[in-house]
Amino acid sequence: MDIQTINPATGQLLQSYPTLSQSEVTTSIQQGHEAFLQWRELPITQRSELMLRAADLLVTDNEHYATLISTEMGKPITYARSEVSKCAKVCHYFATSAAEFIKPRHITTELDSSYITYQPLGVIFAIMPWNFPFWQVFRFAAPNLMAGNAALLKHAPIVTGCGLAIETLFRQAGFPKYLFQTLIINEDQASQVIADPLVAGVTLTGSERAGKSVASQAGTHIKKAVLELGGSDPYIILEDADLNNAALQCVKSRLANSGQVCIAAKRFIAVKSIKTQFQNRVMIELNRYQMGNPLDEQVDLGPLAREDLRLTVHQQVQQSVAQGAVLLQGGELPEDTPGFYYPVTVLDQVKKGMPAYDEEIFGPVITLIEAEDEGDAIRIANDNRYGLAAAVFTKDIARGEKIAREQLTAGTCYVNQMVNSDPRLPFGGVKASGFGRELAEIGMHEFMNIKTVGVSDEGVKS
């Protein structure tokens, strides 16, 4: 069955792609393994040169790639350009940092020499989502290719064009043929890839459901897995916060990519004494955002990526309202409008048991929750099965840092700033948000053999 891509701004068919046969998948894996055997022997300096070329291509052809992103998944063009630029930065970062990250680490023991060395594992299989169709791939590919691994990509079907464009980019940059391959396959075929003995590990960014499936399969075949799953990220606003900054950062985080961001601020938890003031500032901040054609330079919010995703968001909103949440804005499906648009929606008086409290809403829906005090706000923040990211707003930096460091259960916690991923910092979650880390030195080591070497000259001394 062919895979189709749809323009979410119009609902019109873009392209159809035939899926690979089972034998073609097997051949691709074999070709990737053979490319790995040659690539791992290449000096790190030569790998760096090629990765820098990839970065240059991302800069030179930014507009082409950004337009492809906007057309396939609806990201506003200005945000799409920023995404491509960020991909160039991650390529440059690992091209210039990888040699330091994988140099041997010498440790003093009773042996004459003992050290840790880092070696690539082989072919790594990546299952990537549609919401950041270039960034999610490059934050996996840049460190793993620099580590000496080969890469197979199963991209989300709705951004198949992006996946193929990335493969072409690596070839244009001079990377060996078959070192990075985009496989047009379905879920059953993805299971075939995970099970193949030549595949050394699997990484997935996606839903909790997909994460459970991939983790189970990887465990069955005793393979390393890194999972970055959903998030229902809490942003705590304390009584001494700069409310203008808090509102700006919270709204900016929540509405980025039309609300389709794993680490977006999804639960605004304000202490009772300033909750009304904060809410008023949030409503003012929303007036800055304009929804429309994602290729329009003035637009901040595009459509959601698929029709079924829009319906899921709407059902979560309706169920929350039916259970007592107060709808302050939005919450209605647009009538007689092509595409998969959903209005900015604000829900107040959200309580435990409602979808807006318990679940991840992947769309432009703001959830307002009142806390009695700091302790209650922290309790509410942690009262969720996810643990991807969190933030706290307070003018007392020491107070905020202690909460972020010691009291919030999440992989990344910021103070007075929206959470964002950075190539220099490890990224990942805990609880149902997954395990393992991407980016930085730690992320590069995830799919490497961290080998201990001990040497004694006992018996060879004169």
Stockholm file with secondary structure:
# STOCKHOLM 1.0

chainA/1-462         MDIQTINPATGQLLQSYPTLSQSEVTTSIQQGHEAFLQWRELPITQRSELMLRAADLLVTDNEHYATLISTEMGKPITYARSEVSKCAKVCHYFATSAAEFIKPRHITTELDSSYITYQPLGVIFAIMPWNFPFWQVFRFAAPNLMAGNAALLKHAPIVTGCGLAIETLFRQAGFPKYLFQTLIINEDQASQVIADPLVAGVTLTGSERAGKSVASQAGTHIKKAVLELGGSDPYIILEDADLNNAALQCVKSRLANSGQVCIAAKRFIAVKSIKTQFQNRVMIELNRYQMGNPLDEQVDLGPLAREDLRLTVHQQVQQSVAQGAVLLQGGELPEDTPGFYYPVTVLDQVKKGMPAYDEEIFGPVITLIEAEDEGDAIRIANDNRYGLAAAVFTKDIARGEKIAREQLTAGTCYVNQMVNSDPRLPFGGVKASGFGRELAEIGMHEFMNIKTVGVSDEGVKS
#=GR chainA/1-462 SS CCEEEEETTTTEEEEEECCCCHHHHHHHHHHHHHHHHHHTTSCHHHHHHHHHHHHHHHHHTHHHHHHHHHHHHCCCHHHHHHHHHHHHHHHHHHHHHHHHHTSCEECCCSSSEEEEEEEECSEEEEEECSSSTTHHHHHHHHHHHHHTCEEEEEECGGGHHHHHHHHHHHHHTTCCTTSEEECCCCHHHHHHHHHCTTEEEEEEESCHHHHHHHHHHHHHTTCEEEEECCCCEEEEECTTSCHHHHHHHHHHHHHGGGGCCTTSEEEEEEEGGGHHHHHHHHHHHHTTCCBSCTTSTTCSBCCCSCHHHHHHHHHHHHHHHHTTCEEEECCCCCSSCCSCCCCCEEEESCCTTSHHHHSCCCSSEEEEEEESSHHHHHHHHHSSSEESEEEEECSCHHHHHHIIIIICCSSEEEESSCCCCCTTSCBCCEETTEESCBSHHHHHHTTEEEEEEEECCTTTCC
#=GC SS_cons         CCEEEEETTTTEEEEEECCCCHHHHHHHHHHHHHHHHHHTTSCHHHHHHHHHHHHHHHHHTHHHHHHHHHHHHCCCHHHHHHHHHHHHHHHHHHHHHHHHHTSCEECCCSSSEEEEEEEECSEEEEEECSSSTTHHHHHHHHHHHHHTCEEEEEECGGGHHHHHHHHHHHHHTTCCTTSEEECCCCHHHHHHHHHCTTEEEEEEESCHHHHHHHHHHHHHTTCEEEEECCCCEEEEECTTSCHHHHHHHHHHHHHGGGGCCTTSEEEEEEEGGGHHHHHHHHHHHHTTCCBSCTTSTTCSBCCCSCHHHHHHHHHHHHHHHHTTCEEEECCCCCSSCCSCCCCCEEEESCCTTSHHHHSCCCSSEEEEEEESSHHHHHHHHHSSSEESEEEEECSCHHHHHHIIIIICCSSEEEESSCCCCCTTSCBCCEETTEESCBSHHHHHHTTEEEEEEEECCTTTCC
//
